[in-house]
């Protein structure tokens, strides 16, 4: 990931519609990205994801990985997919 990993929007910014209620920060963006992967995995395999994590390399020189648990944002993924499906038809 990036050199920094923010949990909050520094300037109180939000993502674009239809998820404009979510803060625009690395934590939210990556959690949403991983949730999209989890959703696709579930749709393709029929299996459920037990948990989602991000592994953040804090310092390349020290090779220290930080494990960050993130929520499965399934409802937000479905909102995104419906929004883009509706707008592309």
C-alpha positions in Angstrom: 0.0 0.0 0.0 1.0 3.6 0.2 3.7 5.1 2.5 0.9 6.2 4.9 -2.2 4.4 6.1 -4.8 6.8 7.3 -7.9 5.7 9.3 -9.7 9.1 8.9 -10.2 11.7 6.2 -7.7 14.4 6.9 -9.9 17.0 5.3 -13.3 15.5 6.1 -13.8 14.3 2.6 -16.1 11.5 1.5 -16.1 9.0 -1.4 -18.3 9.6 -4.5 -21.9 8.5 -5.0 -23.3 6.0 -4.3 -21.1 5.5 -1.3 -20.7 9.2 -0.5 -21.4 8.5 3.2 -18.0 6.7 3.5 -14.9 8.7 4.5 -12.2 9.1 1.8 -9.2 7.5 3.6 -6.9 4.6 3.0 -8.7 2.4 5.5 -12.1 2.8 3.9 -10.8 2.6 0.3 -8.8 -0.6 1.0 -11.6 -2.2 3.1 -14.0 -1.5 0.2 -11.5 -2.9 -2.3 -11.0 -6.1 -0.3 -14.7 -6.4 0.2 -15.2 -6.4 -3.6 -12.7 -9.2 -3.9 -14.5 -11.1 -1.1 -17.9 -10.6 -2.8 -16.5 -11.9 -6.1 -14.9 -14.9 -4.4 -18.3 -15.7 -2.8 -20.2 -15.3 -6.0 -17.8 -17.5 -8.0 -17.1 -20.3 -5.4 -20.3 -20.3 -3.3 -18.1 -20.2 -0.2 -18.2 -17.5 2.5 -15.3 -15.3 3.7 -14.7 -15.7 7.4 -12.6 -12.5 7.8 -10.9 -9.8 5.8 -7.4 -8.4 6.5 -5.0 -6.0 4.9 -1.3 -6.5 5.3 0.4 -3.2 5.4 4.2 -3.0 4.9 5.0 -0.1 7.2 8.8 0.1 6.5 10.5 -1.7 3.6 13.8 -1.7 5.4 12.5 -3.4 8.5 10.2 -5.7 6.6 7.5 -5.1 9.3 4.0 -6.1 8.2 1.0 -4.7 10.1 -2.1 -6.9 10.0 -5.3 -4.8 9.9 -8.7 -6.4 10.3 -11.3 -4.8 8.1 -15.1 -5.3 8.0 -16.8 -7.1 5.1 -18.6 -4.2 3.5 -21.0 -6.5 1.5 -24.0 -4.1 1.6 -21.7 -1.2 0.3 -20.4 -3.5 -2.5 -23.9 -4.4 -3.5 -24.9 -0.7 -3.6 -21.9 0.0 -5.8 -22.6 -2.8 -8.2 -26.3 -1.9 -8.5 -25.4 1.7 -9.1 -23.0 1.0 -11.9 -25.1 -1.8 -13.4 -28.1 0.7 -13.5 -26.0 3.5 -15.0 -24.4 1.3 -17.7 -27.7 -0.1 -19.0 
